[in-house]
């Protein structure tokens, strides 16, 4: 980057052909620096987005729903699927149960262990 003294000297004198060339060089140098900085900013933004994705994935691992007992999950499933107290299907279908059972192993075990869903 151009030093402040050179820039101040150029501004203090009238623009000679040599001075104009030097100013053009300084402008080109500054534009190149800006392009380099913008590239670094984009790289850093990508890194930041990746780190946020990692944080999101890690938070999912420790989400409270992952620690619910299977019996409680089964009760939640029957409420969510609107299964009647006598086991009659009100608004749920086997497809809905299958979707729930495909979320993760824990949910699958909970769904399979809940007879009201089947």
C-alpha positions in Angstrom: 0.0 0.0 0.0 1.3 3.5 -0.8 2.7 5.4 2.1 1.0 8.5 3.3 4.0 10.7 2.6 4.1 9.8 -1.1 0.4 10.5 -1.4 0.7 13.8 0.4 3.6 14.9 -1.9 1.6 14.0 -5.0 -1.3 16.0 -3.8 0.8 19.1 -2.9 2.1 19.5 -6.4 0.5 19.9 -9.8 0.0 16.7 -11.7 3.0 16.2 -13.9 2.9 13.3 -16.4 5.1 11.2 -14.0 2.8 12.1 -11.1 -0.2 11.0 -13.1 1.4 7.7 -13.8 2.3 7.2 -10.1 -1.3 8.1 -9.1 -2.6 5.6 -11.6 -0.2 3.0 -10.1 -1.5 3.8 -6.6 -5.1 3.5 -7.8 -4.4 0.1 -9.4 -2.5 -1.1 -6.3 -5.5 0.0 -4.1 -8.0 -1.7 -6.4 -5.9 -4.9 -6.3 -5.8 -4.7 -2.5 -9.6 -4.2 -2.4 -10.1 -7.3 -4.6 -7.8 -9.3 -2.4 -9.6 -8.2 0.7 -13.0 -8.9 -0.8 -11.8 -12.4 -1.7 -10.7 -12.9 1.9 -14.0 -11.7 3.1 -15.9 -14.2 0.9 -13.6 -17.0 2.2 -14.2 -16.0 5.8 -18.0 -15.8 5.2 -17.9 -19.4 3.8 -15.9 -20.5 6.8 -18.4 -18.8 9.1 -21.4 -20.4 7.4 -19.7 -23.8 7.7 -19.0 -23.3 11.4 -22.7 -22.3 11.9 -23.7 -25.5 10.2 -21.5 -27.5 12.5 -23.0 -25.7 15.5 -26.5 -26.5 14.3 -25.6 -30.2 13.8 -24.0 -30.4 17.2 -27.0 -28.8 18.9 -29.2 -31.4 17.3 -27.2 -34.1 18.9 -27.8 -32.7 22.4 -31.5 -31.7 21.8 -33.8 -32.5 24.7 -36.1 -34.6 22.4 -33.2 -37.1 22.0 -33.4 -37.9 25.7 -37.1 -38.5 26.1 -38.1 -41.9 27.2 -39.6 -44.2 24.5 -42.9 -44.4 26.4 -43.2 -40.6 26.4 -42.3 -40.4 22.7 -45.0 -43.0 22.0 -47.6 -40.9 23.9 -46.5 -37.8 21.9 -46.8 -39.8 18.7 -50.3 -41.0 19.5 -51.3 -37.4 20.3 -49.6 -36.0 17.2 -51.3 -38.6 14.9 -54.7 -38.1 16.7 -55.1 -41.8 17.6 -58.3 -42.2 19.6 -58.2 -43.7 23.1 -59.5 -47.0 21.9 -56.8 -47.2 19.2 -59.1 -46.1 16.4 -57.5 -44.0 13.7 -59.0 -40.6 13.6 -56.7 -38.7 11.1 -53.6 -40.7 11.0 -52.4 -43.2 8.5 -49.7 -45.9 8.4 -47.7 -43.5 6.2 -47.6 -41.0 9.1 -46.4 -43.6 11.5 -43.7 -44.7 9.0 -42.5 -41.1 8.7 -42.1 -40.8 12.4 -40.3 -44.2 12.6 -37.8 -43.1 10.0 -36.5 -40.0 11.9 -33.9 -41.9 13.9 -33.4 -45.3 15.6 -34.8 -44.0 19.0 -38.0 -42.8 17.4 -38.3 -46.0 15.4 -38.0 -48.1 18.6 -40.6 -45.8 20.3 -43.0 -46.1 17.4 -42.7 -49.9 17.2 -43.2 -50.1 21.0 -46.4 -48.1 20.9 -49.2 -50.6 20.0 -51.8 -47.7 19.6 -50.0 -46.7 16.4 -50.4 -50.1 14.8 
